[in-house]
């Protein structure tokens, strides 16, 4: 299950994309349109900025903007930024140590198949698909 952080992050990015502006969109405006607490959106926006998915501008006309076009964002990268890896088991995470049971594990093929399905689905969807 995905957290509200991921779901709200998607809503922030969709909102920014729908504005289609080259100038920053105030977070208070997004909070009003999305009916989400501005304080919670500030936390999420920080994570999105940290991941390079949006950029912020401070000051009187400050706010947030997309860093690229909606077609260039995969839903998978947005969710991973907020949730971490899609890997359903530790041994499939990037840079995981080799599992000592890899040669005899009866479930690894199932986990690998699930992981690939999930990654392909979410990384195959673009932000522009949700507009």
C-alpha positions as CSV (number, residue, x, y, z in Angstrom):
1,X,0.0,0.0,0.0
2,X,1.3,3.5,-0.9
3,X,1.3,6.2,1.8
4,X,-0.5,9.5,1.6
5,X,2.8,11.1,0.9
6,X,3.0,9.4,-2.4
7,X,-0.6,10.0,-3.3
8,X,-0.3,13.7,-2.3
9,X,3.0,14.1,-4.1
10,X,1.3,12.9,-7.3
11,X,-1.5,15.4,-6.7
12,X,1.0,18.3,-6.2
13,X,2.8,17.4,-9.5
14,X,-0.5,17.0,-11.4
15,X,-1.7,20.4,-10.0
16,X,1.6,22.0,-11.1
17,X,1.3,20.5,-14.5
18,X,-2.3,21.6,-14.9
19,X,-1.3,25.2,-14.2
20,X,1.0,25.1,-17.2
21,X,2.9,28.1,-15.9
22,X,6.5,29.2,-16.1
23,X,6.3,31.0,-12.9
24,X,6.1,29.5,-9.4
25,X,2.8,28.3,-8.0
26,X,2.3,29.1,-4.3
27,X,1.9,26.1,-2.1
28,X,-1.1,27.7,-0.4
29,X,-2.9,27.7,-3.8
30,X,-2.2,24.0,-4.3
31,X,-3.3,23.2,-0.8
32,X,-6.6,25.0,-1.4
33,X,-7.3,23.3,-4.8
34,X,-6.3,19.9,-3.5
35,X,-7.9,20.3,-0.1
36,X,-4.8,19.2,1.7
37,X,-3.1,20.8,4.7
38,X,-0.4,23.3,3.6
39,X,1.8,22.2,6.5
40,X,1.7,18.6,5.2
41,X,2.3,19.7,1.6
42,X,5.4,21.6,2.8
43,X,6.9,18.3,4.0
44,X,6.1,16.6,0.8
45,X,7.4,19.5,-1.3
46,X,10.7,19.3,0.5
47,X,11.1,15.7,-0.5
48,X,10.2,16.5,-4.1
49,X,12.7,19.3,-4.3
50,X,15.4,17.0,-2.7
51,X,14.7,14.5,-5.5
52,X,14.9,17.2,-8.2
53,X,11.3,16.7,-9.2
54,X,10.3,20.3,-8.5
55,X,12.1,23.5,-7.7
56,X,11.1,26.2,-5.3
57,X,11.4,29.9,-5.3
58,X,11.1,32.0,-2.2
59,X,9.9,35.5,-1.8
60,X,6.8,37.5,-2.5
61,X,6.1,35.6,-5.7
62,X,7.5,32.3,-4.6
63,X,6.2,28.8,-5.0
64,X,7.0,25.6,-6.8
65,X,7.5,24.6,-10.4
66,X,8.1,21.4,-12.3
67,X,11.7,20.9,-13.3
68,X,10.7,19.3,-16.7
69,X,7.7,18.6,-18.8
70,X,5.0,16.2,-17.6
71,X,5.9,13.7,-20.3
72,X,9.4,13.3,-18.8
73,X,8.2,12.2,-15.3
74,X,7.5,8.6,-14.7
75,X,5.0,7.7,-11.9
76,X,7.6,5.2,-10.7
77,X,10.2,7.8,-10.0
78,X,7.8,9.9,-8.1
79,X,6.6,7.0,-5.9
80,X,10.2,5.8,-5.3
81,X,11.2,9.3,-4.2
82,X,8.4,9.2,-1.6
83,X,8.4,5.6,-0.6
84,X,11.8,4.1,-1.4
85,X,12.4,1.1,-3.5
86,X,9.7,-1.0,-5.1
87,X,11.6,-4.2,-4.2
88,X,9.2,-6.5,-2.4
89,X,12.1,-8.3,-0.6
90,X,15.4,-7.1,0.6
91,X,17.4,-9.3,-1.7
92,X,16.0,-7.5,-4.8
93,X,17.0,-4.0,-3.6
94,X,19.7,-2.2,-5.6
95,X,23.1,-2.9,-4.1
96,X,21.8,-5.8,-2.0
97,X,24.2,-8.3,-0.7
98,X,23.8,-11.7,-2.4
99,X,21.4,-13.8,-0.4
100,X,23.0,-16.9,1.1
101,X,19.8,-18.8,0.2
102,X,19.6,-17.6,-3.4
103,X,20.5,-21.0,-4.8
104,X,17.7,-22.8,-2.9
105,X,15.1,-20.1,-2.5
106,X,11.7,-21.4,-3.9
107,X,10.1,-17.9,-3.8
108,X,12.7,-15.6,-5.5
109,X,11.3,-16.2,-9.0
110,X,7.8,-15.1,-7.8
111,X,9.2,-12.0,-6.0
112,X,11.3,-11.1,-9.1
113,X,8.3,-11.5,-11.4
114,X,6.2,-9.3,-9.1
115,X,8.9,-6.7,-8.9
116,X,9.3,-6.5,-12.6
117,X,5.5,-6.2,-13.2
118,X,5.3,-3.4,-10.6
119,X,8.3,-1.5,-11.9
120,X,7.2,-1.8,-15.5
121,X,3.7,-0.6,-14.7
122,X,4.7,2.4,-12.7
123,X,7.7,3.4,-14.7
124,X,5.7,3.0,-17.9
125,X,3.1,5.6,-16.8
126,X,3.9,9.2,-17.2
127,X,2.7,12.2,-15.3
128,X,1.2,13.4,-18.6
129,X,-1.0,10.3,-18.6
130,X,-2.8,11.5,-15.5
131,X,-3.6,15.0,-16.8
